[in-house]
Amino acid sequence: MLTRIQSLRHFSIADPAILVGLFLFALALRCYGLDQPLLDTHSWRQADTAAIARNFVDSGRFSHPQVDWGGATAGYVESEFPLYTGALALLFGAFGPHEWLGRLLTALLGAATPPALYALVRQQAGSAFQRRAALYAALTLCVLPFPVYFGRAVMPDTLMLLAATLAIWSFQRWVATPAVGAAVGAFRETPRPLPLPLLLALLCGALAPLAKTPNLIIVGVPLVYLALRHRAWQRWPQLLVYTACFALPVLLWTRHAATLPEDPRQSFGIGEKLFDLRLLADPGFYALVGRWAAHDVLTWIGCAFALIGMIATVRLDRAVIPGEAFASGFTFEPDQSRGLARSHAPRSMVANASPLRGGTQSPGHLVTLSSCHLLSSWLVGVLAFVLVGAAGVVGQDYYLLPLAGPGAWLIGLGIVRAQVLAARWRLVAAALPAAALLLIAAFSLARIAPMYQTADFYGQLGRRLDLALPKGQRVGVIAPAVSELLYYSGRKGWRLDPGVLVPGGLASLGPDLGVRYVLIADPWLSQRHDLLAAELQAFRRVPVGPYALLLDLQQPGYADEFELVWQTGHVVEGRFLERWRALGGSQALGFPISDALAAAEGRTQYFERAVLLEAGGVVELAPAGSELLELRGQVRTPAPVEGAFAEAWAAAGGELALGAAISPVVGGVQLFERGALEQRADGSIGLGAVGRWLLEARGLDEETQISMAYQE
């Protein structure tokens, strides 16, 4: 029993400094891009998580997670217990719904995981081998690819890994601690408060599956092993309380969550991801999981050390190596008969080491057999989850993140084992841990660097959607990024299937679902040009910018001839269309960069290289050059048109089209009353982008144009 107590009190004075150092190192790696929008890899899951937290702030009902894509319903969704989203909602409520708060919260949770793993591995024994294995395992977890990337993603999976590690650590502390009363050999009739290790185990055990339901399996397997190993049934009342705290809250929540959705499609598909026998019989499934585990979670170099660590754990019950020898600086040489290192320590020191087989543990061991079994049981728990939730794993690669905990432990053992094998080459042995960790970090960086890339298209489109829609109106969305669009628009709406893009399909959305506004974005927009062009005659188009089409299904579309220019998302219609085509269309004037806008001088439409003005029922070229010169605060300066500029001016229609020159050539550009000429990179002279320059000078960007558009 004293041995068991000693195994829990082996931490040295240096351990707190190591824990703090690990936390700060891991936090620094996870704070990259905290201000990035939630539009990087797995943006849909991050947007949904942030939306649920934001909706908590609005509703105050933490028992009812609410997504934005609930259609006409309240949007209550079947999901995991809102432990992470609830914490995020508290931050949103205090400081506002800023994405960086979610990233920082996850980064803090991710940075706490390596110290937790260090404590768990250190808890196994007090030897130098285990201390080094704990340190290398924790450092490995700091730099593995998925723990780093998802260690700042707004998702609950990092919390799941931290909670699993803490649950195993705290449970082992409790079951390895003598029962109250037994340590003093006395029976007490008066009740005593629960011991601190049990309280800590109860708290961590309850939070682990609440963080995310898969921890029921992932953590449950090693907990069962520890309970059997330490004969926890001898204190069955406490074990019964622990079991209830571990399983009952998440099971009650799961039952409650299943009753929340008003529509069965409002679910993250928890039940649909279980026990897919078809996948389990497919060899491709195991090849995919193996490739993801090696490439995304452990790295290929990490897999090599994990294999070494696995071989070492298998052979541990065949030899005993005193940790004091390793700690005292003794050299090791390979034992060819066993494949294990043999110490040059004095025989008396070796004789004092107790055997690995048996019921007690000695701090003198490099690694105890029980710690190897704990590691193996943790791996079995992860494997069981992968098999049970095969359908979810195939759909989302981050479901393999739980492998990072036991995988890093194996890598740490492998690094120390490789260091022992290389002990005869002192410089190699000394440099091997740093080299291994640097290689793992390099592989990690190469893997996750592309995952940080963001494209703000959906964020920008979401903000434009909010400007275009009347306040409080919901919208149906046909796009690859429904969650992102609704989150950044701050709107609720429908996740519509692109299958409705058939003749008569959009017209059915109103009577069937109550949809009035529908947004169609690429790639579905590009694939249905002909159909949507016809629909524009039936339904009113609301300007929302390029690569997207927003329709009002309760208002009629264009009655006159029109052309929607898909490249810029703007429509040219009526007299503007006739004049644009007469002047050469997009080849001469360029694409439209605005719809026809109301102005003091008349309706005006901007094109890349010209501006058309309707006054008195006639559409002509507006004096864009003169207006641009005035906005720039420059003086009109008549100048000759010479050389190549004169030839281009004449080819464009001369004074009848462009008017007289009002500036000399400056920077390769000469302004005219109704346009501009510009020298291009190849030396040729062509029409300058006077329409775009004037639009920018007047501050009429897409957002301003949308806010000026008609709204009910």
Sequence and secondary structure as in RCSB ss.txt:
>XXXX:A:sequence
MLTRIQSLRHFSIADPAILVGLFLFALALRCYGLDQPLLDTHSWRQADTAAIARNFVDSGRFSHPQVDWGGATAG
YVESEFPLYTGALALLFGAFGPHEWLGRLLTALLGAATPPALYALVRQQAGSAFQRRAALYAALTLCVLPFPVYF
GRAVMPDTLMLLAATLAIWSFQRWVATPAVGAAVGAFRETPRPLPLPLLLALLCGALAPLAKTPNLIIVGVPLVY
LALRHRAWQRWPQLLVYTACFALPVLLWTRHAATLPEDPRQSFGIGEKLFDLRLLADPGFYALVGRWAAHDVLTW
IGCAFALIGMIATVRLDRAVIPGEAFASGFTFEPDQSRGLARSHAPRSMVANASPLRGGTQSPGHLVTLSSCHLL
SSWLVGVLAFVLVGAAGVVGQDYYLLPLAGPGAWLIGLGIVRAQVLAARWRLVAAALPAAALLLIAAFSLARIAP
MYQTADFYGQLGRRLDLALPKGQRVGVIAPAVSELLYYSGRKGWRLDPGVLVPGGLASLGPDLGVRYVLIADPWL
SQRHDLLAAELQAFRRVPVGPYALLLDLQQPGYADEFELVWQTGHVVEGRFLERWRALGGSQALGFPISDALAAA
EGRTQYFERAVLLEAGGVVELAPAGSELLELRGQVRTPAPVEGAFAEAWAAAGGELALGAAISPVVGGVQLFERG
ALEQRADGSIGLGAVGRWLLEARGLDEETQISMAYQE
>XXXX:A:secstr
 HHHHHHTS   THHHHHHHHHHHHHHHHH TTTTS S STTHHHHHHHHHHHHHHHHH  TTS B S BTTS  
B B S THHHHHHHHHHHHH S HHHHHHHHHHHHHHHHHHHHHHHHTT  SHHHHHHHHHHHHHHHH HHHHHT
TSSSSTHHHHHHHHHHHHHHHHHHHTS  TTTTTT    S     HHHHHHHHHHHHHHHH TTHHHHTHHHHHH
HHHHTTGGGGHHHHHHHHHHHHHHHHHHHHHHHT  SSTTSB  TGGGS  HHHHT HHHHHHHHHHIIIIII H
HHHHHHHHHHHHHHHGGG   BHHHHHTT  EEEETTTTEEEE S HHHHHTS  SSSS   TTBSS HHHHHHH
HHHHHHHHHHHHHTHHHHHH GGGGGGGHHHHHHHHHHHHHHHHHHTTTSHHHHHHHHHHHHHHHHHHHHHHHGG
GG   THHHHHHHHHHHHS TT  EEEESS HHHHHHHHT  EEE  GGG STTTGGGHHHHH   EEEEETTHH
HHTHHHHHHHTTTSEEE   TTEEEEETTS    S EEEETTTTEEEEHHHHHHHHHTTHHHHT  B S  B  T
TSEEEEETTEEEEEETTEEEE  HHHHHHHHTT         HHHHHHHHHTTHHHHT SB S  BTTEEEETTE
EEEE TTS EEE  HHHHHHHHTT  HHHHHHHS   
